[in-house]
Amino acid sequence: MLRVGRICTRPNSARAVFVFLAGPRPFAGRDTTYRLGSKFLGTKCTGDGHIGFLNQKPRVGSCGACFSTATETVLVQARDSSQLALEIENAIDQKRFDDAWRAYEKHVHMDGFPRKSVLSKLITGFASTCDAHRLNQSYSVVDHVSRDKFELLEREPLIYLSLILARCALPDLAVNVVRKLVKMETYPPVAAWSAIVAHMCQTATGSFLAADMVMEIGYLFQNNRVDPHKKSNRPLLSMKPNSFTFSIVLTASLLFGTTKKAEQLLELMPRIGVKPEASLLIVMARIYEKNGHKDEIQKLKRHVDEACGLSESEFRQFYDCLLSCHLKFGDLDSAVDMVLDMLKKGKNAKRSLEAAKAVLEAVENNKIYLPYDKAGTENLGSLNKSVSTDSQMLNYVSFLKDKNFAKLELEARELHKLSSDKLQEQVGLVKSEHGILHPTETMYAKLVKAFLEADKISALASFLVKASKEDCPVSVESSFVVQVISACIYVGLLEQAHDLLDEMRFSGIRVGSSIYSSLLKAYCKEGHHEDDITALLKDADQAGIQLDSSCYEHLIQSRAHRNNTTGALHLFKEMKNSNIQRSGHREFEMLVQSCDNSEAALTTKLVEEVRSGHTVNHAIHDWNNVIHFFCKKRLMHDAHKALSKMRVLGHMPNAQTFHSLVTAYAAVGGKYVEVTDLWGEMKVLANSNSMKFDQELLDSLLYCFVRGGFFLRAMEVIELMEKCKMFIDKYKYKSLWLKYHRTLYKGKAPKVQTEAQLIRREAALHFKRWIGLT
């Protein structure tokens, strides 16, 4: 048998040493394994740090490899782990990321994970590319190391990686990195992870995950669990979410419609001692409005009116919420009071504005311009530009220089400002002019439609009379009253239009000839309103209204079609004797055509509202409020009684009804059987198209089923969410399994088990495979 030698030189010695190996080495201890073809050979480190080489004919029984000749020499070239580490660093510096990844894999295979500095450079180098593939590789390194040797991971590289992941629209990986930081007890400061949250909140999935992350971190501090006086708690306290963090997530939740989760965040704030800023009151009001909690908005009204520092747009948003809630609950009296109050204040403000206009004219004559609106627009444009530029690339070196994460906090505030601006664009019921709030055409349209649906014509007429006294239109034809009656005629509500016209006449409100003409033409077109036509002609005559020629033409044709020649001749003679001009006809045509070309905004809006066919069931909102109150107080028996009464009265529960019940059962704990009963009812309603599932409800159901061990039901929810292409946070449910069901169904299946037991076992194992544990 031949023996092969290799000369090894020590760094500190000039002499050569021959190392001869005559037999195979066992694969144990610190021995390193190298691949040769498709088999492995063993090598062992010598005492001086050099590696011996194996040269022999391996036996099939011991090594599992066969060679063509017995005397063939095999030389295995081994590499030092320090050289591989150096190669990783050089490859990262030279942006040879494929070579760096191969060297990393060799290092892990040969000697485990590299040292801390090399790992940090690998993670941040791959992250700085902002490439999806490299980011996934960087995350896989963190995930692998955190499971086996988390002490090799440093805080700053992980914060940097999470920030880049959030910027590159990978929020699920970004939130998992933050979770690993918390688990490792290397807590990220709130300024850093708030910036991560701000970037996550640019997408619907990221917003959903950000709300979960804030709740998970917030639960660490609730009910004074962390003593602020202990020095050892300072790193943990630096991570505590503040009012700005909540504001970021709540604003995003409003934008993407996850308002039920947002309300859970609002309930968490007082439990961890976070006081809302003045601007956060507006966000709270909008969340309560979306969830239908009118009483909560009324409680906020006093705080909003007394708050300092609120802008004009924020006041506009709040009163928009309040008006929307009044309409949602059918409280038309309160809505009317608010609208009339706005009109009255606007009328009074016009007198004060006369003096202000004189000042403005003087300023303009002196060529001094007030740059408020223009500057605001320019600032918004530069803000957009700065955020987009900064988001393109963030160098790790500059990231490290920002020790207090001040730049990240500034970036988070800019992103939050952009989200707030988007939120302001959704305000549609209230507008502001010179600091005075006014109802919009949309508000008028929704209010009038609510009166018409409730068949409260007298109340609507009373409102129109009062509004006409506060409003000062340019002409009679453009008044609020005329536009409302015109819209009613346009959509075919002739009886209501006639009633309103009578009420205006009795109240002394002049409406002009165009309304009489349009209503008469509409009656003639339908052809069976002879009594109404006669009454309307009499009213027009008493009011001194001169009808136009086109109206007479319609009346004559209508009577001729009914063979009423006497009446037709009478009308013709009356028209000829009156010497009627056609100008009124053209005015009316312009008024009616404005419904199509958006010249009369109110008429157009009202026609759109009536034709949309969207009706509001005020009773459902009332019952949801009652059930939510009982659930919040954990009075589940009363909540179920209210649900039963709601069904008896013919009101179908919706997703919000069930969400209140499911989250209450989750908070109470141990009531998972009741949740399965609710799930059965939900499926029946969904199959009959009486209810539509949303992500928040299904996620709450899935949490309850996984927590309670109802994996058959859990897989049903997962199947539905995947069918609807809803995001599921597998990391959260994997953690839930490991916390509560780690040892479930670990052994072999029993030889004797019922069919139900077999089904439950298979469902649990299916769920375990779904979360990636098998």
C-alpha positions in Angstrom: 0.0 0.0 0.0 1.4 3.4 -1.0 1.5 6.3 1.4 1.4 9.9 0.1 3.0 12.8 2.0 2.5 16.5 1.8 5.0 19.2 3.0 3.3 21.5 5.4 5.1 24.7 6.6 4.3 26.5 9.7 4.0 30.3 9.7 6.6 30.6 12.4 9.0 27.8 11.4 11.2 27.1 8.4 11.3 23.4 8.8 9.1 21.0 6.8 7.0 18.3 8.3 5.8 15.2 6.5 2.4 14.0 7.5 1.6 10.5 6.6 -1.8 8.9 6.9 -2.0 5.2 6.5 -5.7 4.5 7.2 -9.2 6.0 7.1 -10.2 8.5 9.7 -13.5 8.3 11.5 -16.2 11.0 10.9 -16.4 12.3 14.5 -15.6 15.3 16.7 -14.1 18.2 14.9 -13.3 16.1 11.9 -14.2 17.8 8.6 -15.9 16.1 5.8 -15.2 16.8 2.1 -17.0 15.8 -1.0 -15.2 13.9 -3.7 -17.5 13.2 -6.6 -20.6 11.9 -4.8 -18.9 10.3 -1.7 -17.3 11.7 1.4 -13.8 11.1 2.8 -12.6 12.0 6.3 -9.8 14.3 7.3 -8.6 15.4 10.6 -6.9 18.6 11.8 -3.4 18.2 13.2 -2.3 19.8 16.3 -0.5 22.7 14.5 -3.7 23.8 12.7 -2.8 22.0 9.4 -4.9 19.3 7.7 -3.7 15.9 6.8 -4.7 14.2 3.6 -6.1 10.8 3.0 -4.6 8.5 0.4 -5.5 4.9 0.4 -7.7 2.4 -1.4 -11.1 2.7 0.3 -13.0 -0.4 1.0 -16.6 -0.7 -0.2 -17.8 -1.8 3.2 -16.2 1.0 5.1 -16.3 4.0 2.8 -18.9 3.0 0.2 -16.7 3.9 -2.8 -14.9 1.8 -5.4 -11.9 2.8 -7.5 -10.6 1.3 -10.7 -7.2 0.4 -9.4 -5.9 -0.5 -6.0 -2.8 1.7 -6.2 -4.7 4.9 -7.4 -3.7 8.0 -5.4 -6.4 10.3 -4.1 -5.4 13.8 -3.0 -8.0 15.9 -1.2 -7.3 19.6 -1.0 -8.8 21.0 2.3 -9.3 24.7 2.9 -8.9 26.6 6.1 -12.1 28.1 7.5 -10.4 31.5 8.0 -9.6 31.6 4.3 -13.3 30.9 3.5 -14.3 33.7 5.9 -11.8 36.1 4.1 -13.2 35.0 0.7 -16.8 35.8 1.9 -15.7 39.3 3.0 -13.8 40.0 -0.2 -16.6 38.7 -2.4 -19.1 41.0 -0.6 -16.8 44.0 -1.0 -16.4 43.3 -4.7 -20.2 42.6 -5.1 -19.5 39.0 -6.2 -22.6 37.7 -4.3 -22.8 34.3 -6.0 -19.2 33.6 -4.9 -19.9 34.9 -1.4 -22.9 32.6 -1.1 -20.9 29.5 -2.3 -18.1 30.3 0.2 -20.7 30.7 3.0 -22.2 27.3 2.2 -18.7 25.7 2.2 -18.0 27.4 5.5 -21.2 26.1 7.1 -20.5 22.6 5.7 -16.9 22.6 6.9 -16.9 24.4 10.2 -20.3 25.7 11.0 -21.4 29.3 10.9 -18.7 32.0 10.3 -17.8 34.4 13.1 -20.1 37.3 14.0 -18.5 40.0 11.9 -18.5 37.9 8.8 -22.2 37.0 9.3 -23.1 40.6 9.8 -21.2 41.6 6.6 -23.0 38.8 4.6 -26.4 39.8 5.9 -26.0 43.6 5.3 -24.2 43.1 2.0 -27.0 41.0 0.5 -29.6 43.3 2.0 -28.0 46.4 0.5 -28.7 45.1 -3.1 -32.4 45.4 -2.6 -32.8 42.4 -4.8 -35.6 40.0 -3.9 -33.4 36.9 -4.4 -30.5 38.3 -2.3 -32.9 39.5 0.4 -34.4 36.0 0.7 -30.9 34.6 1.0 -30.1 37.1 3.7 -33.2 36.3 5.6 -32.5 32.5 5.3 -29.1 33.1 6.9 -30.8 34.9 9.8 -33.5 32.3 10.1 -31.0 29.4 10.2 -28.6 31.1 12.6 -31.4 32.2 15.0 -32.5 28.6 15.4 -29.0 27.1 16.1 -26.7 29.9 17.3 -28.5 33.1 17.8 -25.6 34.7 19.8 -23.8 35.2 16.5 -26.4 37.7 15.3 -26.1 41.4 16.0 -28.8 43.9 16.5 -27.9 46.6 13.9 -27.6 44.2 10.9 -30.9 42.7 11.7 -32.6 46.1 12.0 -31.0 47.1 8.7 -32.2 43.9 7.1 -35.8 44.3 8.4 -35.8 48.0 7.2 -34.7 47.0 3.6 -37.2 44.1 3.6 -40.0 46.5 4.5 -38.9 49.0 1.9 -38.8 46.3 -0.8 -42.4 45.2 -0.1 -41.5 42.0 1.8 -43.4 42.8 5.0 -43.8 39.2 6.1 -40.0 38.7 6.3 -39.5 42.2 7.8 -41.9 41.5 10.7 -40.3 38.1 11.3 -36.9 39.7 11.7 -38.2 42.1 14.3 -39.9 39.1 16.1 -36.5 37.3 16.1 -34.9 40.4 17.7 -37.5 40.4 20.4 -37.1 36.7 21.0 -33.3 37.1 21.2 -33.8 40.0 23.7 -31.8 42.4 21.6 -34.6 44.9 21.5 -34.8 47.4 18.7 -35.5 51.0 19.8 -38.9 52.4 19.0 -37.5 54.9 16.5 -36.0 52.1 14.4 -38.9 49.7 14.3 -41.4 52.6 13.8 -39.6 53.3 10.5 -39.9 49.6 9.6 -43.6 49.8 10.4 -44.0 53.0 8.3 -42.6 51.2 5.3 -44.7 48.1 5.9 -47.8 50.2 6.1 -47.5 51.1 2.4 -49.3 47.9 1.5 -52.4 46.2 2.7 -50.6 43.0 3.8 -47.9 45.1 5.5 -50.5 47.2 7.3 -52.2 44.0 8.6 -48.8 42.6 9.8 -47.7 45.9 11.3 -50.9 46.0 13.5 -50.1 42.5 14.7 -46.5 43.4 15.5 -47.5 46.5 17.5 -50.0 44.4 19.5 -47.3 41.7 20.1 -44.8 44.3 21.4 -47.4 46.2 23.3 -48.6 43.1 25.2 -45.1 43.0 26.8 -45.8 46.3 28.5 -49.5 46.1 29.4 -50.7 46.4 33.0 -47.2 47.8 34.2 -45.4 44.5 33.7 -42.1 46.2 33.1 -40.7 48.2 36.0 -39.4 51.5 34.6 -37.1 52.1 37.6 -35.0 49.0 37.0 -31.8 49.8 35.1 -31.9 46.3 33.5 -35.2 47.1 31.8 -33.9 50.1 29.9 -33.3 48.2 26.6 -36.7 46.8 26.8 -38.3 50.1 27.6 -36.6 51.7 24.6 -38.7 49.4 22.4 -42.1 50.5 23.9 -44.4 51.8 21.2 -45.3 55.4 21.5 -48.2 57.5 20.3 -46.6 58.1 16.9 -46.2 54.4 16.3 -49.8 53.8 17.0 -50.7 56.7 14.7 -48.8 55.2 11.8 -50.5 51.8 12.1 -54.0 53.3 12.8 -53.8 55.6 9.8 -52.7 52.7 7.5 -55.5 50.5 9.0 -58.0 53.1 8.0 -56.6 53.4 4.5 -56.7 49.6 3.9 -60.0 48.9 5.8 -58.7 46.8 8.7 -60.6 49.0 11.3 -61.6 46.2 13.7 -57.9 45.4 14.3 -57.3 49.1 14.6 -59.9 49.3 17.4 -58.1 46.6 19.2 -55.0 48.8 19.1 -57.0 51.7 20.6 -58.0 49.4 23.5 -54.4 48.5 24.0 -53.1 52.1 24.3 -54.4 52.9 27.8 -53.3 49.5 29.1 -49.7 50.3 28.3 -49.9 53.9 29.3 -49.8 55.6 25.9 -51.6 58.9 25.7 -52.9 59.9 22.3 -51.8 63.1 20.6 -54.3 65.7 19.5 -54.1 64.6 15.9 -54.7 60.9 16.9 -58.1 61.9 18.2 -59.2 62.4 14.6 -57.9 59.0 13.6 -59.8 57.5 16.5 -63.0 59.2 15.4 -62.6 57.8 11.9 -62.1 54.3 13.2 -65.2 54.5 15.4 -67.2 55.8 12.5 -66.2 52.9 10.3 -67.0 50.5 13.0 -70.3 52.2 13.8 -69.6 53.4 17.3 -71.5 56.7 17.4 -71.4 57.1 21.2 -67.6 56.9 21.2 -67.4 59.8 18.6 -69.7 61.9 20.8 -67.4 61.3 23.7 -64.5 62.5 21.6 -66.3 65.7 20.5 -65.6 67.6 23.7 -61.8 66.6 23.5 -61.6 67.7 19.9 -63.3 71.0 20.5 -60.9 71.7 23.4 -57.8 70.4 21.7 -55.0 72.7 20.7 -53.0 72.5 17.5 -55.6 70.8 15.4 -55.6 72.0 11.8 -58.6 73.0 9.6 -58.4 69.7 7.7 -58.5 67.7 10.9 -61.6 69.5 12.2 -63.1 68.8 8.7 -62.3 65.1 9.1 -63.9 64.9 12.5 -67.2 66.5 11.6 -67.3 64.4 8.4 -67.1 61.3 10.7 -69.9 62.7 13.0 -72.2 63.5 10.0 -71.5 60.1 8.5 -72.5 58.4 11.8 -75.7 60.3 12.0 -76.6 59.1 8.5 -75.5 55.6 9.2 -77.8 55.4 12.2 -80.7 57.2 10.6 -80.4 60.2 13.0 -81.7 62.7 10.5 -82.6 65.4 13.1 -79.0 65.5 14.4 -77.6 65.6 10.8 -80.0 68.5 9.9 -79.0 70.4 13.0 -75.3 70.1 12.1 -75.9 71.1 8.5 -78.0 74.2 9.5 -75.4 75.2 12.1 -72.7 75.1 9.4 -74.8 77.2 7.0 -75.6 79.7 9.8 -71.9 80.1 10.7 -71.0 80.4 7.1 -73.5 83.1 6.5 -72.2 85.1 9.5 -68.6 84.6 8.4 -69.3 86.2 5.0 -69.9 89.5 6.7 -66.5 89.3 8.5 -64.8 88.2 5.3 -65.6 91.5 3.6 -63.0 93.3 5.7 -60.6 90.4 5.1 -61.0 90.7 1.4 -60.2 94.4 1.5 -56.9 93.6 3.3 -56.1 90.9 0.7 -56.7 93.3 -2.2 -54.3 95.8 -0.5 -51.7 93.0 -0.2 -52.1 92.0 -3.8 -51.8 95.6 -5.0 -48.5 95.8 -3.1 -47.4 92.6 -5.0 -47.1 90.7 -1.7 -48.5 87.2 -2.1 -49.5 84.8 0.6 -47.8 81.5 -0.3 -49.9 79.2 1.9 -51.6 76.9 -0.7 -48.7 77.0 -3.1 -46.1 76.3 -0.5 -48.2 73.4 0.8 -48.3 71.9 -2.7 -44.6 72.4 -3.2 -43.8 70.9 0.2 -45.9 67.9 -0.6 -44.1 67.4 -3.9 -40.7 67.7 -2.3 -41.8 65.3 0.4 -42.8 62.8 -2.2 -39.4 63.2 -3.9 -37.4 62.9 -0.8 -39.1 59.8 0.4 -38.8 58.1 -3.0 -35.1 59.0 -3.3 -34.2 57.8 0.2 -36.1 54.6 -0.4 -34.1 53.6 -3.4 -30.9 52.7 -1.4 -29.7 52.9 2.1 -26.0 52.3 2.7 -25.2 50.3 5.8 -22.3 52.5 6.7 -24.5 55.6 6.7 -27.1 53.6 8.6 -24.6 52.8 11.4 -23.7 56.5 11.7 -27.2 57.3 12.7 -26.8 56.1 16.2 -30.1 57.4 17.5 -32.0 56.5 14.4 -33.0 60.2 13.9 -33.0 59.9 10.1 -35.2 56.8 10.3 -37.7 58.6 12.5 -37.8 61.6 10.1 -38.4 59.2 7.3 -41.2 57.6 9.2 -42.8 60.9 9.8 -42.7 61.8 6.1 -44.3 58.5 5.2 -47.0 59.1 7.8 -47.6 62.5 6.4 -48.2 61.0 3.0 -50.7 58.5 4.4 -52.5 61.2 6.3 -52.8 63.2 3.1 -54.4 60.2 1.4 -56.8 59.8 4.3 -57.9 63.5 4.0 -58.8 62.8 0.4 -61.5 60.4 1.5 -63.5 63.2 3.3 -66.6 63.8 1.2 -69.3 65.3 3.4 -67.7 68.4 4.7 -65.5 71.1 3.0 -63.8 74.2 4.3 -63.6 77.7 2.8 -61.6 80.3 4.6 -61.6 78.2 7.8 -65.4 77.8 7.8 -66.9 74.3 7.4 -69.6 73.8 4.8 -71.6 70.7 3.8 -70.7 69.3 0.4 -73.1 68.4 -2.4 -72.5 64.8 -1.5 -73.7 65.5 2.1 -76.9 67.2 0.8 -77.5 64.3 -1.6 -77.1 61.6 1.1 -79.3 63.6 3.5 -82.1 64.2 1.0 -82.0 60.5 -0.1 -82.3 59.5 3.6 -85.4 61.6 4.0 -86.9 60.2 0.8 -86.2 56.6 1.8 -87.8 57.2 5.2 -90.8 58.9 3.4 -90.4 62.0 5.6 -91.4 64.6 3.0 -92.6 67.1 5.5 -89.4 66.9 7.5 -87.4 67.3 4.2 -89.5 70.3 3.2 -88.9 71.9 6.6 -85.1 71.3 6.2 -85.2 72.8 2.7 -87.1 75.9 3.9 -84.6 76.5 6.7 -81.6 75.8 4.4 -82.9 78.2 1.8 -83.1 81.0 4.4 -79.4 80.4 5.4 -78.1 79.8 1.8 -77.9 82.7 -0.6 -77.9 81.4 -4.2 -76.9 83.5 -7.2 -80.3 82.8 -8.8 -83.5 81.1 -8.0 -82.8 78.4 -10.6 -79.5 77.4 -8.9 -80.9 77.3 -5.3 -80.7 74.2 -3.2 -84.5 73.8 -3.2 -84.8 73.9 -7.0 -81.9 71.4 -7.5 -83.5 68.9 -5.0 -86.9 69.0 -6.7 -85.3 68.8 -10.1 -83.4 65.7 -9.1 -86.6 64.1 -7.8 -88.3 64.8 -11.1 -85.3 63.5 -13.1 -85.3 60.1 -11.3 -89.1 59.7 -11.5 -90.1 60.6 -8.0 -92.9 62.8 -9.2 -95.2 62.5 -6.2 -92.5 63.5 -3.8 -91.5 66.4 -6.1 -95.0 67.7 -6.2 -95.3 67.4 -2.4 -92.1 69.4 -2.0 -93.3 72.0 -4.4 -96.5 72.4 -2.5 -94.6 72.8 0.8 -92.3 75.5 -0.8 -95.4 77.4 -2.1 -97.0 77.3 1.3 -93.8 78.5 3.0 -93.4 81.4 0.5 -90.3 80.0 -1.1 -90.1 80.9 -4.8 -88.8 78.2 -7.0 -89.2 79.6 -10.6 -91.0 78.5 -13.7 -88.6 75.8 -14.7 -89.7 73.4 -11.9 -93.4 73.7 -12.9 -92.5 73.2 -16.5 -90.3 70.1 -15.8 -92.9 68.5 -13.5 -95.7 69.1 -16.0 -93.7 67.6 -18.9 -92.9 64.6 -16.7 -96.6 64.1 -15.9 -97.4 64.4 -19.7 -94.8 61.8 -20.5 -96.2 59.3 -18.1 -99.7 60.0 -19.4 -102.0 59.2 -16.4 -101.8 62.3 -14.2 -104.7 64.4 -15.4 -105.7 65.4 -11.9 -102.1 66.3 -11.0 -101.7 68.3 -14.1 -104.9 70.3 -13.5 -103.9 71.0 -9.9 -100.4 72.0 -10.9 -101.6 74.4 -13.6 -103.9 76.0 -11.1 -101.1 76.4 -8.6 -98.8 77.9 -11.2 -101.5 80.4 -12.2 -102.0 81.4 -8.6 -98.3 81.8 -8.0 -98.0 84.0 -11.1 -95.8 81.5 -12.9 -95.6 81.9 -16.7 -95.0 78.5 -18.4 -92.8 78.3 -21.5 -93.8 77.3 -25.0 -92.3 73.8 -24.8 -94.5 73.1 -21.8 -97.6 74.1 -23.6 -96.6 71.9 -26.6 -96.3 68.9 -24.3 -99.6 69.6 -22.7 -101.3 70.1 -26.1 -99.9 66.8 -27.5 -100.8 64.9 -24.3 -104.5 66.1 -24.6 -104.6 65.4 -28.3 -103.4 61.9 -27.8 -106.2 61.4 -25.3 -108.7 62.8 -27.9 -109.3 65.8 -25.7 -109.5 68.3 -28.6 -111.4 70.9 -26.6 -108.7 71.0 -23.9 -105.9 71.1 -26.6 -107.5 74.0 -28.4 -108.0 75.9 -25.2 -104.3 75.5 -24.3 -103.3 76.5 -27.8 -105.3 79.8 -27.6 -103.9 80.5 -24.2 -100.4 80.1 -25.4 -101.0 82.3 -28.4 -102.7 85.0 -26.4 -99.9 85.0 -23.8 -97.2 85.7 -26.4 -94.8 83.2 -24.7 -91.1 83.3 -25.5 -88.9 80.2 -25.7 -86.1 81.3 -23.3 -87.6 79.5 -20.4 -87.6 76.3 -22.3 -83.8 76.6 -23.0 -83.2 77.4 -19.3 -85.0 74.2 -18.3 -83.2 72.1 -20.8 -79.8 73.3 -19.5 -80.9 72.5 -16.0 -82.0 68.9 -16.9 -78.9 68.3 -19.1 -76.7 69.4 -16.2 -77.4 66.0 -14.6 -75.3 64.4 -17.4 -72.6 67.0 -17.8 -72.0 67.8 -14.0 -72.9 71.5 -14.3 -75.3 71.3 -11.3 -73.3 69.3 -8.8 -76.1 68.8 -6.3 -78.6 67.5 -8.9 -76.0 65.2 -10.3 -75.0 63.8 -6.8 -78.6 63.3 -5.8 -79.4 61.5 -9.0 -76.3 59.2 -8.5 -77.3 58.5 -4.9 -80.9 57.6 -5.8 -79.9 55.5 -8.8 -77.1 53.6 -6.9 -79.8 51.6 -5.1 -77.6 51.4 -2.0 -79.7 51.3 1.1 -78.6 51.5 4.7 -80.1 49.1 7.3 -80.0 51.4 10.3 -81.2 48.6 12.6 -78.2 46.4 12.0 -75.9 49.1 13.1 -77.9 49.6 16.3 -77.9 45.8 17.1 -74.2 45.6 16.3 -73.6 48.4 18.8 -75.5 46.5 21.5 -73.7 43.2 20.9 -70.3 45.0 20.8 -71.1 46.6 24.1 -71.9 43.3 25.8 -68.8 41.6 24.2 -66.6 44.4 25.4 -67.9 43.9 29.0 -67.5 40.1 28.5 -71.3 39.6 29.1 -71.5 36.8 26.5 -74.9 35.5 27.7 -76.4 38.9 27.1 -74.6 39.2 23.8 -76.1 35.9 22.6 -79.6 37.0 23.7 -79.2 40.2 21.7 -78.1 38.1 18.7 -81.1 35.9 19.0 -83.5 38.9 19.2 -81.7 40.4 16.2 -82.5 37.3 14.1 -86.1 37.2 15.3 -86.6 40.8 14.1 -85.4 39.8 10.7 -82.0 41.4 10.7 -79.2 39.3 9.4 -75.9 39.5 11.4 -72.9 40.6 9.3 -69.2 40.2 9.5 -68.9 42.9 12.2 -71.5 41.2 14.4 -69.5 37.9 14.3 -66.2 39.6 14.7 -67.3 41.2 18.0 -68.4 37.7 19.3 -65.3 35.8 18.1 -62.8 38.3 19.6 -64.7 38.3 22.8 -64.6 34.5 23.0 -60.9 34.7 22.2 -60.3 37.1 25.1 -62.4 35.1 27.5 -60.6 31.8 26.6 -61.9 28.3 26.6 -65.0 29.1 24.6 -63.9 27.4 21.4 -67.0 25.2 21.0 -69.2 28.3 20.9 -66.9 29.7 18.2 -67.4 26.5 16.1 -71.1 27.0 16.4 -70.8 30.6 15.1 -68.5 29.3 12.3 -71.3 27.0 11.2 -73.8 29.8 11.1 -71.4 32.0 9.1 -70.9 29.4 6.5 -74.7 29.1 6.0 -75.0 32.9 5.6 -72.0 33.1 3.2 -73.4 30.3 1.0 -76.7 32.2 0.7 -74.8 35.4 -0.1 -76.2 37.1 3.0 -72.8 37.8 4.4 -69.3 38.4 3.1 -66.2 37.3 4.9 -63.3 39.7 5.4 -59.6 39.0 6.4 -60.0 40.3 10.0 -62.9 37.9 10.8 -61.3 34.9 9.2 -58.0 35.6 10.9 -59.7 35.8 14.3 -61.5 32.5 13.6 -58.3 30.8 12.7 -56.6 32.1 15.8 -59.4 30.7 18.0 -59.4 27.3 16.2 -55.6 26.9 16.4 -55.4 28.0 20.0 -58.2 25.6 21.0 -56.9 22.7 18.9 -59.8 22.5 16.5 -57.6 21.8 13.5 -60.3 20.4 11.3 -62.1 23.8 11.5 -58.8 25.6 11.2 -58.1 23.9 7.9 -61.5 24.9 6.6 -60.7 28.6 7.4 -57.3 28.3 5.8 -58.8 26.8 2.6 -61.3 29.6 2.4 -58.6 32.3 3.0 -56.4 30.8 0.3 -59.3 30.5 -2.1 -60.0 34.2 -1.5 -56.2 35.0 -1.8 -56.0 36.4 1.7 -52.6 36.7 3.4 -52.0 34.3 6.3 -49.2 34.9 8.8 -47.8 31.4 9.0 -45.1 32.5 11.5 -47.8 33.5 14.0 -49.6 30.2 13.8 -46.3 28.2 13.9 -45.5 30.0 17.1 -48.9 29.3 18.4 -48.5 25.5 17.7 -45.1 25.4 19.3 -46.4 27.1 22.4 -49.6 25.1 23.0 -49.4 21.9 20.9 -45.7 21.1 20.6 -46.2 17.5 21.8 -49.5 16.8 20.1 -49.6 13.6 17.9 -45.8 13.2 18.1 -45.8 9.4 18.7 -47.2 6.7 16.5 -50.9 6.5 15.9 -52.7 4.1 18.3 -53.8 0.8 16.8 -57.3 1.3 17.9 -59.0 4.6 17.3 -62.4 5.8 16.2 -63.1 7.5 12.9 -63.5 10.8 14.6 -60.2 10.5 16.3 -58.5 9.5 13.0 -60.0 12.6 11.3 -58.8 14.9 14.1 -55.3 13.4 14.0 -55.1 13.8 10.2 -56.3 17.4 10.4 -53.7 18.2 13.0 -50.9 16.6 11.0 -52.1 18.4 7.9 -51.9 21.7 9.8 -48.5 20.9 11.1 -47.3 20.3 7.5 -48.9 23.5 6.4 -46.9 25.6 8.9 -43.7 23.7 7.8 -42.9 21.6 10.9 -42.8 18.3 9.0 
